[in-house]
């Protein structure tokens, strides 16, 4: 072994063990392994649940806020009384939102298997008249049919348009069946909001539509001899009410023709209900 090799061997054997000295130093510490307790795991799971709850709540809010059929704004409301009483609500394009029966006869005419939403007025009128004939509420061959029509809207342009459409389609449909008919329109525009509320409350108590009650009040304004009570008239169908109207108008023509309906209607809405039933 030459001198160079001896020097190299000596250098390696005499080199200090640096790692050992670092470990022997009092400042050297090996960090302990973190221990996860059951409590910390629970806290983590609770955080995940909280985020999940927030996400679900956000989805529910989006669903509730998003527009649906029931949240649509009604631009107009049409009531048809044949004696089945049916209410149709429409959007600004005169497309159907809902079709609702207002009495038991109306339930028989409305087909629960049909989705009326987004139908046109013509389509809905066709279905209603066809069903009314099928159920015997309209007899094209033998009996005159009286259709009581009421259209409401805050927009006069929409109201006039919908009323014209309804009358035109009813006429076309009834003419197709060669049926004898009369279309009667009720339109108590002179009423205030509070009076309309009272009118609806009374109609609900009698189990009839607002339109039919207004028609009955028109008849009572003709009934100068007090031949009928409001409750008695409420139990008649539209055809029978029309016969009463003809009878009362004939009697009024003999005694002088004066329109007492505006006065009688306003009086009715301000007096006690006990008086009205007499």
BATOR-64777 format. One record per residue (C-alpha): x, y, z; residue number from 1; residue in one letter. Coordinates in steps of 0.2 Angstrom, whole numbers, plus 2048, in hexadecimal, padded with zeros to 3 digits. Example, Ala and Ser with C-alpha at 12.3 -4.5 7.8 and 13.67 -1.06 7.14 Angstrom:
<rs>
- 83E,7EA,827,1,a
- 844,7FB,824,2,s
</rs>
This chain:
<rs>
- 800,800,800,1,x
- 808,810,7FB,2,x
- 807,820,804,3,x
- 7F9,828,7FA,4,x
- 7ED,819,7FE,5,x
- 7F2,81A,811,6,x
- 7ED,82D,811,7,x
- 7DC,829,809,8,x
- 7D8,81B,815,9,x
- 7DD,826,824,10,x
- 7D2,834,81E,11,x
- 7C2,829,81D,12,x
- 7C5,820,82E,13,x
- 7C8,831,836,14,x
- 7B9,83A,82F,15,x
- 7AD,83E,83D,16,x
- 79C,836,83D,17,x
- 792,845,83A,18,x
- 781,83D,83B,19,x
- 785,835,84C,20,x
- 78A,846,853,21,x
- 77B,84E,84D,22,x
- 770,841,856,23,x
- 77A,843,866,24,x
- 777,856,866,25,x
- 76A,85C,873,26,x
- 762,867,866,27,x
- 75E,858,85B,28,x
- 74C,852,85C,29,x
- 742,846,852,30,x
- 730,84C,850,31,x
- 723,841,857,32,x
- 716,839,84B,33,x
- 706,843,84C,34,x
- 6F8,839,854,35,x
- 6E7,83B,84D,36,x
- 6DA,839,85B,37,x
- 6C7,834,858,38,x
- 6C2,846,85C,39,x
- 6CD,84D,84E,40,x
- 6C5,841,842,41,x
- 6B4,846,848,42,x
- 6B8,858,845,43,x
- 6BE,854,833,44,x
- 6AE,84A,82F,45,x
- 6A4,858,837,46,x
- 6AC,865,82B,47,x
- 6A8,85A,81C,48,x
- 696,858,822,49,x
- 695,86B,823,50,x
- 69B,86E,811,51,x
- 68F,860,80B,52,x
- 680,869,814,53,x
- 685,87A,80D,54,x
- 685,872,7FB,55,x
- 674,869,7FE,56,x
- 66D,87A,804,57,x
- 674,883,7F5,58,x
- 66C,876,7E9,59,x
- 65B,877,7F2,60,x
- 65B,88B,7F1,61,x
- 65F,88A,7DF,62,x
- 650,87E,7DC,63,x
- 644,889,7E6,64,x
- 64A,899,7DE,65,x
- 649,892,7CC,66,x
- 639,895,7C3,67,x
- 62C,887,7C2,68,x
- 61A,885,7BD,69,x
- 613,88A,7CE,70,x
- 61D,89A,7CF,71,x
- 618,8A1,7BF,72,x
- 60F,8B2,7BF,73,x
- 5FD,8B1,7B9,74,x
- 5F9,8BE,7AC,75,x
- 5E7,8BA,7AB,76,x
- 5DA,8AE,7B3,77,x
- 5CB,8A7,7A9,78,x
- 5BC,89F,7B2,79,x
- 5B0,894,7A8,80,x
- 59F,88F,7B0,81,x
- 595,882,7A7,82,x
- 58F,87B,7B6,83,x
- 5A0,874,7B8,84,x
- 5AB,882,7BE,85,x
- 5BD,883,7B8,86,x
- 5CA,890,7BA,87,x
- 5D9,892,7AD,88,x
- 5E8,89C,7B1,89,x
- 5F3,8A3,7A3,90,x
- 604,8AB,7A0,91,x
- 607,8BB,796,92,x
- 608,8B0,786,93,x
- 5F6,8AA,78A,94,x
- 5FD,898,78D,95,x
- 5F6,88E,79B,96,x
- 5FE,88D,7AC,97,x
- 5F1,884,7B6,98,x
- 5DF,87D,7B4,99,x
- 5D5,87B,7C4,100,x
- 5C4,874,7C8,101,x
- 5BA,880,7D3,102,x
- 5AC,873,7D7,103,x
- 5A9,860,7D6,104,x
- 5A1,861,7C5,105,x
- 5B1,86A,7BF,106,x
- 5BB,85B,7C6,107,x
- 5B2,850,7BA,108,x
- 5B6,85A,7AB,109,x
- 5C9,85D,7AF,110,x
- 5D3,84E,7A9,111,x
- 5E0,84A,7B5,112,x
- 5EB,841,7A9,113,x
- 5ED,850,79E,114,x
- 5FB,85D,7A1,115,x
- 5F3,86D,79D,116,x
- 602,878,7A0,117,x
- 608,882,790,118,x
- 5F8,87D,786,119,x
- 5EF,88B,77D,120,x
- 5DE,891,781,121,x
- 5D7,889,772,122,x
- 5DE,878,777,123,x
- 5D7,879,789,124,x
- 5C6,87F,783,125,x
- 5C5,870,777,126,x
- 5C9,864,785,127,x
- 5BD,86C,792,128,x
- 5AE,86D,785,129,x
- 5B1,85B,77F,130,x
- 5B1,854,791,131,x
- 5A2,85F,796,132,x
- 598,857,788,133,x
- 59F,845,78C,134,x
- 599,848,79E,135,x
- 588,84F,799,136,x
- 58A,860,79F,137,x
- 588,866,78D,138,x
- 57A,85F,783,139,x
- 57C,866,771,140,x
- 56C,85D,76B,141,x
- 55F,862,777,142,x
- 564,870,784,143,x
- 56A,881,783,144,x
- 57B,883,78B,145,x
- 580,892,795,146,x
- 593,896,797,147,x
- 597,8A2,7A4,148,x
- 5A8,8AB,7A0,149,x
- 5B3,8B5,7AB,150,x
- 5C4,8BC,7A7,151,x
- 5CF,8C6,7B3,152,x
- 5E0,8CE,7B0,153,x
- 5E9,8DE,7B6,154,x
- 5ED,8E2,7A5,155,x
- 5DE,8E8,79B,156,x
- 5E6,8E3,78A,157,x
- 5E9,8D1,790,158,x
- 5D8,8D0,797,159,x
- 5CF,8D6,787,160,x
- 5DA,8CA,77C,161,x
- 5D7,8BB,787,162,x
- 5C4,8BE,788,163,x
- 5C3,8C0,775,164,x
- 5CD,8AF,773,165,x
- 5C2,8A6,77F,166,x
- 5B2,8AC,777,167,x
- 5B8,8A8,766,168,x
- 5BD,897,76A,169,x
- 5AD,893,774,170,x
- 5A3,898,766,171,x
- 5AD,88E,759,172,x
- 5AC,87F,765,173,x
- 59A,880,768,174,x
- 596,883,756,175,x
- 59F,874,751,176,x
- 593,86A,75C,177,x
- 585,874,755,178,x
- 580,878,767,179,x
- 574,885,76D,180,x
- 57E,890,779,181,x
- 57F,8A1,782,182,x
- 58F,8A9,788,183,x
- 58D,8B4,797,184,x
- 59B,8BF,79D,185,x
- 59D,8C6,7AE,186,x
- 5A9,8D4,7B2,187,x
- 5A8,8DD,7C3,188,x
- 5B5,8EA,7BF,189,x
- 5AD,8F7,7CA,190,x
- 5B2,8ED,7DA,191,x
- 5C1,8F2,7E5,192,x
- 5CE,8E6,7EB,193,x
- 5C5,8E4,7FC,194,x
- 5B5,8E1,7F3,195,x
- 5BC,8D4,7E8,196,x
- 5C3,8CB,7F8,197,x
- 5B2,8CB,800,198,x
- 5AA,8C5,7F0,199,x
- 5B6,8B6,7EF,200,x
- 5B3,8B2,802,201,x
- 5A0,8B1,7FF,202,x
- 5A2,8A7,7EF,203,x
- 5AD,89A,7F8,204,x
- 5A0,899,806,205,x
- 593,895,7F9,206,x
- 59E,889,7F0,207,x
- 59D,892,7DF,208,x
- 5A9,89C,7D4,209,x
- 5AB,8AF,7D5,210,x
- 5A4,8B1,7C4,211,x
- 594,8A7,7C8,212,x
- 591,8B2,7D8,213,x
- 593,8C2,7CE,214,x
- 586,8BB,7C2,215,x
- 57A,8B6,7D0,216,x
- 57C,8C8,7D7,217,x
- 577,8CF,7C6,218,x
- 568,8C4,7C7,219,x
- 564,8CA,7D8,220,x
- 565,8DC,7D2,221,x
- 557,8D7,7C6,222,x
- 54D,8CE,7D3,223,x
- 543,8DE,7D9,224,x
- 536,8D2,7E1,225,x
- 543,8C8,7EB,226,x
- 53D,8B8,7E3,227,x
- 54E,8AF,7E6,228,x
- 55B,8AF,7F3,229,x
- 56E,8AF,7EF,230,x
- 570,89E,7F6,231,x
- 561,897,7EC,232,x
- 569,89E,7DC,233,x
- 57A,897,7E1,234,x
- 573,885,7E0,235,x
- 56D,887,7CE,236,x
- 578,883,7BF,237,x
- 57C,890,7B2,238,x
- 56E,88B,7A6,239,x
- 561,88C,7B4,240,x
- 568,89D,7B9,241,x
- 566,8A3,7A7,242,x
- 554,89E,7A8,243,x
- 552,8A8,7B8,244,x
- 55A,8B7,7AF,245,x
- 54E,8B6,7A0,246,x
- 540,8B5,7AC,247,x
- 546,8C4,7B7,248,x
- 54A,8CE,7A7,249,x
- 538,8CC,7A0,250,x
- 531,8D2,7B1,251,x
- 53D,8E0,7B1,252,x
- 538,8E6,7A0,253,x
- 526,8E7,7A5,254,x
- 52B,8F2,7B4,255,x
- 538,8FD,7AB,256,x
- 54A,8F8,7A7,257,x
- 556,8FF,7B3,258,x
- 567,8F8,7B7,259,x
- 569,8F5,7CA,260,x
- 577,8E9,7C9,261,x
- 586,8F6,7CE,262,x
- 57C,8FC,7DD,263,x
- 577,8EB,7E3,264,x
- 588,8E4,7E1,265,x
- 590,8F1,7EB,266,x
- 582,8F0,7F8,267,x
- 585,8DD,7F9,268,x
- 597,8DF,7FD,269,x
- 594,8EC,80C,270,x
- 586,8E4,815,271,x
- 586,8D4,820,272,x
- 585,8C3,818,273,x
- 576,8BF,823,274,x
- 56C,8CC,819,275,x
- 573,8C5,808,276,x
- 56C,8B3,80B,277,x
- 55A,8B9,80E,278,x
</rs>
